[in-house]
Amino acid sequence: MTAVGGRGSADAGAGAEECANPLEELSLEQLRRRGSMKWRTHPADVLPLWVAEMDVPLAPAVADALREAVDTGDTGYPVGTEFAESLAGFAARRWKWDGVAIDRTAVVPDVMTGAVQVLRLVTEPGDPVIVNSPVYAPFYAFVAHDDRRIVEAPLGPDLRISLETLEETFRRARERSGRGGIAYLFSNPHNPTGTVHTLAELTAVAALARRYGVRVVADEIHAPLVLPGATFTPYVSVPGAEDAFSLMSATKGWNLAGIKAALALAGPEAAGDLGRMPEEVQHGASYLGVIAHTAAYRHGDRWLDALLAGLDANRDLLGRLVAEHLPGVGYARPEGTYLAWLDCRSLGLAPEEGTDDLAVVTDLAGPARMFLEHAGVALSSGHIFGTGGAGHVRLNFATSRAVLAEAVARMGRAAAFHARQVR
């Protein structure tokens, strides 16, 4: 595999002081030349703070690995275990966890495809898949399109998992399903709220899942992006999660959504299930994706540390900007990810209309539509995240301080104009 050893690679353990803040390296003019979804969905004068792409250049270690692969024509099929080994090393360094067993991993095309494939191993068509709404919108679409049935166990008012609600949902699902399969698909850290689940919370989840015979699938794509003040706990590391699965990827941590690869991890009691995954699934990952993700895990620590420092600063800046320009809008300070969940119900907008159709990430309603049409700021509409999302927006703060400040100022002017109109 190209560039996994270190040619042109950064030292994984080096300090963040050697790297500039990646969020401040690209100008708005440079970003507007991009051709990705974030920068091409809306007109050029719109500031896009919606889909989960970051406004950063590639980490040098990743760019070097890809450049070497392209220069040598190393663009064939992926093979071997170096991707999984790189994740194991990263997990040991960053999370003090040595539990990534290489023989209990499988390469998958991306996290959501992997989640569907894992759910197929433990459920049948028509079986319930429980989610904590509001939650990542594609959970609904991917699960429904695979003929499983979404059941919501909404988060509590504090935007954390409500163990009482989760237990009641598990209990009802078991009563209805008899001995059939039940799965619980959750994100850790949580998207869209940025909540980082604690060891105590995850241990309680595992106990409930055992009690009611529920198989847990953890989407841990945002795991590298836990901000100061919180600690990431891999779900399959907690007591009682031995029959669970995790999906991990460098996609979010290093902005690699267009270079797809991910890993499915099985707890020791789930190894047999993972072994039943069709071999062809593992051929779906991009070899360039495997190269990029391996380089990120092995050599991307310095860059990641600089990014996390920038995101931490932006998290604080966003809190100040919301207080100044959008008084009355609730800002739940995220513990991880680069996603902020803003409660805009105080703005007095008409509620989003319900629909039986599955939402897609580009759907707009309520405050997100108002901010796009009257502020020129693109945000993710809260209703697409399920029950509890209406009246909210998700804001991506992985951008420069200047763009973030201008976007929130625009939003404040639009909200003030709307308030005058409805008096």
N, C-alpha and C positions, 0 to 999 in steps of 0.2 A: 504494500500500500504506500502511496506517495506521502512523503513528508511527515510520517508519524514519529520519526526518531528525533528530529531536532534541527535539520538544516534550515536556518533562518527562523527558528522558533524561539519564542520567549520562554524564560524560566518561569515555571508554574508558581514557584514560591516567592518571586520577587515582589517588592513593595509597590503599592499603587502610585507612589509619588513619582515614579518614572513615566507614567502615562498621563497625557492630557485628558480632560473631560471629553469623552467622545460626543456628548450631546452639544458641544459648542464648536465642533470642527467643521460643520457644513453650513454654508450660507443658505438663505431662503432661495436665492437664485439657483444654486446647485440642486437643492431639493426639488424644485419645480421642474427640473429636467428629468427627474425619475419617471419611469414608466409603470411603476407598480400600482396596485389598486388604491393605496392610500392617496397617491398624488394624481391619479387620473380619473377618479370617479366624479369629482366635482370641478367646477370652473377654476381657473388659475388664481382668481382673487380670493378663493375660499381657503381658510386655514384649516387643514385636516387634522383633527385630534380624535379620530374615531377608531379605525381598525388597528389591530395590535401589531403595527410595524413601528420600529424606532427610527428616529432621524439621526442615524449614526453611520460612519463609514465602517467597513468590515474591520474586525480585529486583525492586526498585522499577521499574527500567526495563521489565521484562517486564510487570509488573502494569499500568503506565501504558499501554503499547502495547495490551494486551488491553482495558483499560477504554475507551480511545478507540474501538477497533473496535466494541465492543458498544454504546457510547453513540451512535455514528453509524450503527449497523446495517451496518457493513462486514463482512459475513459471507458473502461469495460464494465464487467460485472463485479459487484462486491463479493468478498469471500473472507472467511476467517473470523477471529474473535477480537481483533484490536479495538473495534468500536466499544464493545462491552468492557474490555479491559481499561479503556480510557475513562469510561464512566466509573468503574470501580475505583480507580485512582483518585478521580475528582471527589467522589463520595467520601473516601477516607480522609482526604485533605480538608474538605470544606465542612462536612457534616460529622466527622469522626465516626463514620459508619463503614464497617468492613463487610457488610452483608450482601454485596452484589456478587452472587454466585454465578460465574460465567456460564455454567451448564444449565442454569435456570433462566436464561435470557434468550430472546429471539429478536432479530432485526425485523422491523415492520416499516411500511412506507412512510407513515406519519402517525402522530398520536391518535387522532380520531379514527383513522382506518384501523389502527391497532386496537383501539377500544372496542370497535365493532367486532373485530375478529375474536377478541377475548370474550366478549359477551356471548358470541355464538358457541363458545366452548361450555358455558355454564347455564345457558337459558335456551328455550325453544321459542319459536314464533308464538306470539300472544302472551308470553310471560312478562311480568312487571319489571321495569327498571326504575328504581327510585332515585330522584335527584333533589338537591336542595335549592329551590328557587328563592330569589332570582339567581340564575346560573347561566353559564356560557351557552349562548343561543344554539349553536350546532348540536349540543346534546340532544335537543328535541328532534331535530331533523334526522340526524344519523340513526338514532334509536328507532324512530317511527318508520323511516324508510327501510329498516331491516325487520319490520313486522313485530317489533317488541312494543310494549305498552308503557308509556311514561306515567309515573305516579310521583306527584310532588310532595315533598316534606319541607315546607318553607323554613327558611332561616328565622331565628328569633328577632325581636326588635333591635337587638344589639348587633345584628348581622353575623352572628355566629351560629353554629349548628345548635339547634334546640334538641337536646337529647330526649326530652319528653315527646316532642312531636315525632322525632325519628323512630322512637320505640313504638309509638302508636301506629305509625305508618307501616313499620315492619310487621307488627302484630296483625293488622288488618290484611296485609298482603299475604301473610302466611295462612290466615283463616280462609281467604278466598282461593288461594292456589293449592291448598292441600300439600301434597308432596312435590309439587312442581318447582321449577327453578325460580329464584328471585335474585335480582342483582341490585347493587347500590353503586351508582356511578357518581363520583364526586371529584371536585377539583381541590388540590392542595399545593399551593395557596389557592384561595377561592377567587374565581373570576365571575362577576365583575367587582366584588367589594374589596379585594386585596387583603382579606382576612387570612392570617396564617394560623392554622389549627395547632393547638398545643399538644404536647405528649399526653396530658391527662384527657383531653377531649378525644384524641384518636384511640387511646386505650379503651375509653368508654364505648366508642363506636364499635371497636372490634368485639367487645364483650356482647353488645347487643346483636351484632351480626351473627356471632356464634349461637346465641340463645335462640334466634329465629331462623337459622339456616340460610342466611343471606350471604351471597358471594360479593365481595367488595372489589371494585375496580377503581383505582385512584389515578386520575389525570394529574401528573406532577410536572407538567411542562414548564411551569413558572418557578420550579424549585430553586434554580440558581439566583432568583431575583428576590430574596428575602432581605428586607432593609433593616438597618440598625434598630435594635430594640426587640426584635423577634428572632425566633430560632426555628429553622425548618427541621421537621421530623419525618423521615420517609415512612410512609404508611406500613409497608411490609416489615419494618423494623420493630413495630410495637407488639407487645405480648397479645396473643390471640389472633393475629393477622397472618398466621402461617398458611392459610388457604386463600390468601388474597393475591391481587395482581397490581402492578404499577406500570404506568406508561411514562417514560422519560425521554427527553430530547434536549439538545442545545438550541432549539429553534428560537425560543423567546430570549434566552440569556444573551445570545450573540446575533440576533436578528437574521436568522437563516430560514425564514418561512419559504423562500423560493428555492431552497436547496434541501430537499426533503430527506429525512431519515429519523428514525426513532427506535427505541428499544422497549420491548415488553419484558417485565420482570415478574417472576412467579415466586411466591413463598414456597417453603419446602413441601407443604401438603398440596400445592397446586402444580407441582412440576409435571405430573402426569397429564394434567389438563393442557398445559402449555405444549407438551409434546405432541398433542393431537392437532395443533395448528397446521393447516395445509402448508406444505413446503413452498408452494408458489407464492404465498404471502410474503415470504422473506425476500423474494426476488424483486419486489415492487419498490424497494428503496433505491434511490439514486446513488450510484457509486461516488459521484462528486459530493453528494450529501453526506455519505459515510465519511469521506475524507475530511470534509469541512467540520463535521460534528466531532470527529476524533481529535482533530487539531485544536478545536475549541476547548474540549475537556482536558486535553493534555497540556496545552501551552497558552490558554487564554485567561489565566487567573489575574494577571496584572491588569489587563484591559477590563476584565469584569469588575475588579475592585474600583477602578476609576469610574466605570459606569455607575456602580452602586452609590458611590459618593455623590455623583451628579444627580442621580434619581432622588437620593435623600434630600439634597438641597432643593430640588424642584418640588418635592412633596411639601416641604415647609413653605416655599414660595407660593405654591398654589393655595395653601391655607390662608396666607395673608391676602392674596389677591381676591379670593372668594369673600373674605370678610370685608374688604374694601369696596368691591364692585358689585357683589351679589349678596348683600345682607339679607338674611332670612333663608338663603339656600343652605341646606345641610351638607356639610363636608365630612364624610367619615374617613379620617386619616388612615390611609392604607398601611398595612404592616409589610406587605410584599407586592410584587408585580409593579407595573408602571401605570396602573389603571385606577382612576378615582371614581367613586360612586357619589353623584351629587343628587340630593333630594330637592327637586324643584317644585314640589307641590304647593309651596307658599306663593308661587307666582300667579296662581289663579287661572291657569290655562284649562281649557276644556279637556276632560279626561280622554285618553286614547280609546278608540272604539275597539271592542273585542272582535275577534275573527276566529273562525274554525280552521283557517289555513295555517300552516307552519310558517313562522316568521323567518325572514332571512336577514343577514347582517346589514343590508342596505335599506331595510324598511325604516321609514321615518314617521313619527307621530308626536303629538304633544310638544314638550319643550325642545326636543331635538330638532323638530321641524321649524319651530319658531327661531331657534338660534341659527339654523342654516339660512333661512329666508331673510331674516332681519339683522343678523350679525355677521354673516359670511363665515361662520365657524361650524365645521362638521363634527358632530358627536354621535355616539351610538345611542339609539333610542332605547329607553329603559324597558318598554313593553316587550321587546324581543327576548328578554331574559326570563320571561315567565311570570308567575304570580309574585307580586311584590315589586315588580319593575315599573309599573305605570307611574308617570309623574317624575321619573328619574332620568338621568343621562349618565353614560359612562364616558369619561374623559381620559384620553391617553396623554400623560404628561412626559413622555419620553421624547422631548424636543428641547430646543434651546430656551434659555430664560426669556429672550426677546420675543420669540413666537408665543410662548406661554402667556407672557404679560399682555401682549397685544390681543390675543384671543379672549382672555377673560375680561379685558377692558371693553372689547366689542360686545361681549355677552352682557356686561353690565349696562351698557347704553341701550341695548335691545330690550332688556328687562325693564328698564326705567321707562322707555317709550311705551311698552305694553301696559305698564301700570297706569300711565296717564290716559291711555285709550279706554281703559275699562272703568275709570272713575265716573 
